[in-house]
């Protein structure tokens, strides 16, 4: 069975919900002393309980590789708990929000690579106080990994819709379920990609992007899904950090199902889908805008369909893989809860409608993060 692991980024907030530049103090208090330039070309990859990120108002945790979904869910909860225990030492709260509902000016982590990113990319970098969820799934080698990447692109936009958890930006409703994705896609390499055809072509493309000088190194290849530079995994990076830990586990189960399904298709000699990047970008935009409340773009027809229909199409596509991993029934149960209560964006808007108070939204999001 393929391994699966999850990296989550969180905001650090004060008592009134405002993001606080406390990551350095938190890591020192926790004895981690981690200001590593994560994502750099020589990065050893995710590891440890707590890690620094691009800004001082956020931290990251990651699970160990798992094969059992229940174990993974427990690790996600434990990671959030350990992050909060560390935050308690600096009087902060950890919250799984993909953007801050309140006004904030991001403060860069004072590590050389992060500071250089801020210098070169200007406002694009300075506005990147965004939190995502990255799912790693084991693959045999780069050849299998690229065969997977070439086949999962059309199915990533429903994952974005399910995870949407960033409706507010600088104290106003953005109109999006995932405004994080709109901010994130300003990076020159972010977003969907065309099929590569081979591992050699993938690596040649990555080298060519670095050679343009438009990015610092391979760690800034921000495709929606990519090969990990450090582990034998496919890393799916399209999602917002999920408000609730169970939704992060649901996301991981669906990603593992996608990877396994695509690998089987490649092994069976099925042709790579011929999809234009422009179509993938449009589907991704629709998912970011609509979340689960309006139509999404069907991955098979590229025509509008109700969100529930598109998500059901995704589950049907990976159902054999989910059944073989023992995840199918649990995925159906988790999805029913999502349809009942909505995603993170739905929750935030409902809380705001009750109290017209964004500080209150953050407070309730803190509770949901650790529920």
N, C-alpha and C positions, 0 to 999 in steps of 0.2 A: 504494500500500500504506500502511496506517495506521502511524503512528509509535507506538513504545512505549518507555517509560522506567521506571526502577525507583528508588525511594528505599528505603534500608535503614537501620534504626537498630541500633546495636550497644551492648553493655555494655563498659565499661572495667574491667578486673580487674587485681588485683595478683598476685604470684607464687604465692599460695595460693588464688587463684580468687575472692577477695572483691572485690566492686565498689568502685572507688576514685573519689572525687570529683575527677577530674583533667581534666575537659573544658576548663576555663578555661586551665589551664597548658598542656595539649596544643595548643589553638588558638593561644595566644601563641607557643609554641615553633615551631609550623608557620608562623607569620606570617599566620594567618588573622584573628585578633582578632575572632571572630564570636560575639557574644552576642545576635544578632538574635532578636526575638520571632517566630520562624517560626510561621506560621499566623494572624498578626494580619490585620486587615481590609486593611491597606495593604501587606502582604507582597508582595514581587516574585516569590515562588515559589521553588522549589528551584533551587540553583545553586552552583557551586563544589565543591571536593573534600570539604570538611569543614564541618559546621554544628553549632551548639549545639542542645540539646534541652531538654525541661522540667527534667531533672535534670543534675547535674554528673557523674553516673556513666555517662553515655551520650553518644554522638555519632551523627551521621547523615551518610551519603553519598548521592549520586545519580548516575545515569548521564545522558548526553546522550540525546535522542530518537534511536531507531534504527529501521530497517526490517528489518534482518537479525538473526536470532536468534543466530547465531554471534558477531556483533559485540557484541550485547547481553551475552552470556555473558562475553566478554572484558572488557567494561567493568565488569561486576559484580566479576570477579576483581581487576581493576586497582584498583577503588575500595576493596576490602578490603585490598589490598596497601598502597596509599597511606595508608590509615587506620592500619595497623600501623606503617608507617615513622614516622608522626607520633607514635604512642603509644610507640615505642621511646625517644623523646627524654625521656619522663617515666617511664620504666621501667614501663610498663603493657602489657597485652595487650588486643587487640580480639577480642571473641568474639560470634558471632551466636547468642545465646540470647535468647528472648523474655521470660524472667524469670530472675532469679538463683536457682540452686539453694541458695545459702548465705544465711544471715541478713544482712539489710541494712536500713539506715535511709536512705531517699532524701534527697538534699540538693538543694534547688531551685537552678536557675541564677539568679544574682542580676541578672536583667533585670526591669524594672518589670512587664511583663505577666505573666511567669511568677510573680513574687512575689504579684501580685494574684490570680492563679488559685489559688495556695496559700492565700491569706487567705480567699477566698470559698468555696472548695470543701472546705476542711478535710482530713479523712482521705482522702477520695476522691482529692484531688490528691497528698497526701503518699505514698500508696501506688502512685503511677503510675510506678514504675520498670519499665516494660514496653517492649518493642521490637517494632515491627511492620514490615511490608513493604507499601509503597504502589505500585501500578502505574498509570501514566498512559498512556492510549491516546488518540490524536488523533481528534477528531470535527470535522465541518464547522462546526457552530455549536451554540448552546444548544438549539435545537429538536431537532436530531438527538441531542444529548447526553441530553436528557430522555427522548426516545423509547427510547434505550438503557437508561437507568436504570429505566424502567418495565418493561423486559422481562428484565433479568438477575437480579433479586432471588432467584428460586428456585434459581439456579445458583451462588450464592456460598457456600453452606454446604459443598459438596464442596471448594472451594478452601481453606477453613479447615481441613478435615480433612487435606488433603494437606500443608499448611504447619505443622501442629501441632508446636510446639517449646518448650512451656513446662509440663512436667509437675510441676516442683518449685516450691514457694513457701515461703519462710522455712524452708528446710531440711527440709521434709517433702513427701511425695508427695501432690499435690492430688487425685489420682484422675482428673484431666483430661489430655487430650493438649494442649489449649490453655487453660491457666488464665489466660494473658494476656487472652484475650477476656472472661473473667468479670470481671476487674478493670477492664478498659477499658469494659465496658458499664455501669458505674456512672455514667458521665457522662450528663447529661440528654438529650443528642441522639444518643447512640451507638446503633448497631444497625441492623436492617432498617427499611425505610420502605414506606409504601403508594405506589401509582402516583400520579404528579402530574398527568399528562394534557397538560401544556403547559409551555413554558419560563416563561411568566408565572406559572403556579401554583407552579412550583418556587421562583422568586425571591420570590414573595409569602409562601410558607411560611418561607423563610429569614429574611426581614425580620420576620415575625411571631414567630419564635423569639427573635430578638434583642430584639424589643420586649417580650417577657415579662420581661426582666431576669434570666432564669435562666442565660444565657450572656453572656460579655463582648462578643462580636462574631461576625462570620460565620466567622472562623477556628475557632470552637469548634463548628461544625456537623460533627459526627463521624459522619455516616451511614456505613454499610458501603460505600456507593458514592455519590459526589457529583460535581457539576461543579467543576472547579478554578476558583478565583477569579482565577487569574492567567494560565492558559493555556487554549487551546481543546482541553481534554481531559476525558475521564471518568476520575476517580480512584477506583480500587477499593482499599479500605483494610481489608478484612476479615481479612487474613492475618497470622499470626505472621511475624517475620523467619525466613527459612529457614536451617537450619544449614549447608547446603552451597550453594555458588554455582550449581551446575547445577539445583537444585530451585527457586531463585529465577527462573532463566531459564524453567523449565517453567511456573511460575506465570504469568509474564509472557506466555508464548505462549498459554496457555489464556484469560487475560483478554482479550488482543487478539482471539482467536477469538470470545469471547462478545460483545465490542463489535461486531465486524463482522457476526456472525450477527444480533444484535438490530437493527442498522441496516438490514440487508437486509429483515428482517421488517417493519420500519416502512415502508420504501420500497414494499414489496409490498402494504401495506395490511392486514397481518395484525393481528388484534385484540390488544390488550394483555391478557396473562393476568390473570385475576381471582383474586388470592391474598390471603388475609387476613394481616395483619402477624403475628398470633398464630401462624399456621402457619410463617411465616418464622423467627420467634424460636425456635420449638420445633426446627426443623431446624438452626438455628445452634447451639443448645445441644447437640443430639445430636452434631453434628460436633465441637464443643469437647470433649465428654466422651469420645467413642469414638475419635476420630482415624480411623485406618485398620484398627483391630483388631476392631471390632464393626459392627453394622448402622448405616447412615446413613438419612436420610429421602430417598426418591426425589423429585427436583424435579418429576417429571411426575405421580406418583400420590399423593405425600405419605403413603406407607406405608413401613414399614421394608424395606430391602433390604441385602444384604451390601455392604460398602464398595466392593469391587472392581466390583460391578454398577453402583453409583451413579456411580463415576468413569468407567466405560465409557459410561454414559449421557451424561455430560457431554461426553466426547470425541466420541461419535457426534453429539451436538447441534451441535458446532462443526466437524465434520470437513471440510465443504466450505470453510469459511473457512480452516482450517489447510492444506488442500491448496492453495488458491489462493496462500497466502503462502509455500508451500514448507516449512511447519513440521510437516506431519503425521507423516512418518517419524521425525523427530527427537523429537517428542512421545511417540510410541510407545516409542522407545528409552529416553528419560528415565523414562517411567512404569515400564517393566520394571525399571529399577534401583531405583526407589522400592519396588516390590512385593518386590524381593529383600531390601533392607536396611531398609525402613521409613522413616518420617519422623524428624524430629529428636527427637520425644518417645520414639519407639521406641529410638533410639540411646542417649539419655540413660538410660533405664531399663535397657537391656542393660548399659551400662557400670557402672551402680551395682550391678547384680546380680553382676557379676564381682568388684568390689572393695569394695563397701559403703562407698564413699568419695566424698562429693560434691565434695571438692576435686579428686579424680581425674577426675570427670565433667567439670568445667569445663576441666581441662587437656586432655582429649581433645577437647572441643568447640572449644577454640582451634585445635587441629590441623585439625579438620574444616572450620572456618571458612575456612582458607587452603589447603585441599587443591586 
